[in-house]
Amino acid sequence: MLNACPAEIDFDVYQPRNPKASAYYRCVEDHFEQLETVRDDRYQSRLGFWRPYVTDVIRRYLDCGDLHFGFARVKCEDCGHEYLLA
């Protein structure tokens, strides 16, 4: 029988995510500033004004996962293992 999942995942072990590795993250990071600069000229007549919360949400998305913008220290009470969670 063919196994659809080539490697077993141990859900008891923390698996940190890496948002910067995704194609979506790279696309937003590479092109959002350009969209902000041309959006009013190209799309305002069809889509209306640019809502400021859009910029806030995108900036928070880009900052998510970066330890420079805050983190929590997670510690196992049983074994004492610690790690930082962005």
N, C-alpha and C positions, 0 to 999 in steps of 0.2 A: 504494500500500500504506500502511496506517495504522501509524504508528510508536507503539509502546506507551510508549516513553520520550521525552517531549517535548524534553528537553535532554540533551546528551551529558555524561557525567561524566568528568573527567580524573582518573584514579586515581593519577597521578604527583604530584598536588598535594594537600597535606594538607587535609582537610576536617574542621575541628573539629566535634565533636558538641555539641549543646546539650540536655543532659538536662532542664533546667528548662522547656523548651518542650513537653515531652510531656504528654499528658493523664494518664498514669499517675503521673508525678512530682508533678504538681499535686494529684492525688487523695490520694496518700500524704502529701504535705506538709500538706494541709488537714485530713486526717481521722485520721492515725495517733495523735496525742495523745488524741483523744477515744476511739478504740478501746482504747487502753491503760487508760483510766479506767473504762470500762464492761465490759470484756472478762470480768473475773472474775465479776461479778454475772450477766451474760447467758449466758455460754458455758462456764464452767468445769465445770458439771455434765455437759455433753455432750462437751466436747473435752479436758478435763483442765487441768492447771495451765499457766500462762504460762511458757514457757521463755525465760530471759534472753537467749539468743543471738538471738532474734527481734528484740528491741529493738536489739541491737548491729548486726545486719545492716541494719536499716532506717536507723539513724543513719549508717552508712557509705555506704549508697546515697544518702542525701540530701546527704552531704558530697562525694560523688564529682563531679568536674568543677569544684569551687570551688578556685581558686588559693590561697585563704587556708589550706587544709588540706594544702598541699604541691604541688609541681610538679617537673617535670624540664625542664631547658633542652636543647632539641634544636637541633643546629647541623649544617648541611651542610658537610662538609669541602671540597667543590669550590667552592661559591660564597660560603660564609660566612653564608648566610641562617640566622637563628635564630628560634625561637618557643618559647613555654612550653606544656608539656603537663601539664594538671592530673591 
